[in-house]
Amino acid sequence: MLSDNELLPQEVDILNRLTGYTLDFNAMTVVTNLYRAGQGLKVKMEREVLSEYGLSFTAFSILYNLWIWGSMETRNLAKSAGVTVATVSSIANTLERKKLCRRIVDEKDRRLVHLSLTPKGREIIEELYPKFNEGEKTIVKGISQEDLQKITKLLRKIIRNMDQEL
């Protein structure tokens, strides 16, 4: 098993192919690992937790945001869930068919649409979230609370960097 700072054979191969370029290998490694971790997390949670409820990770994210923040306008929900407004609209169609959320058209500006949880949606997310959190705990097991706090702080810096670029 590799230690935390050893390179995988594929990473050594990539570095050898990129020799001569002026690149920031630390940035490349961090972003590559963030991507791999994010994709792995999404697949694991969909397979082990969300499949029982017939939900994608994005559908879960939307339900979670509505549960935490209450009714949200679709643009704000898209930003919070890290997806496009079109994706929110598409997933909202599915969640509405399942009677988990509803659309509310703004009375003052009919172009604005808010989503909110239905009672059934609230019941599902309240049942689901403890199971989801068990999956989260499994993903970070073996990492100290101090390191988890450091990771959180660093990830928030990365998120702020990306938000500033938009």
BELLINKA-V168617 format. One record per helix or strand of 3 or more residues. SS is the DSSP state (alpha for helix, beta for strand). FROM is the first residue (numbers start at 0). LEN is the number of residues. Records with the same first field share a line. If there is no record, write none. Layout:
# BELLINKA-V168617
SS: FROM-LEN ; FROM-LEN
This chain:
# BELLINKA-V168617
alpha: 8-9 ; 24-24 ; 49-4 ; 56-13 ; 73-8 ; 84-13 ; 118-22 ; 144-21
beta: 100-5 ; 112-5
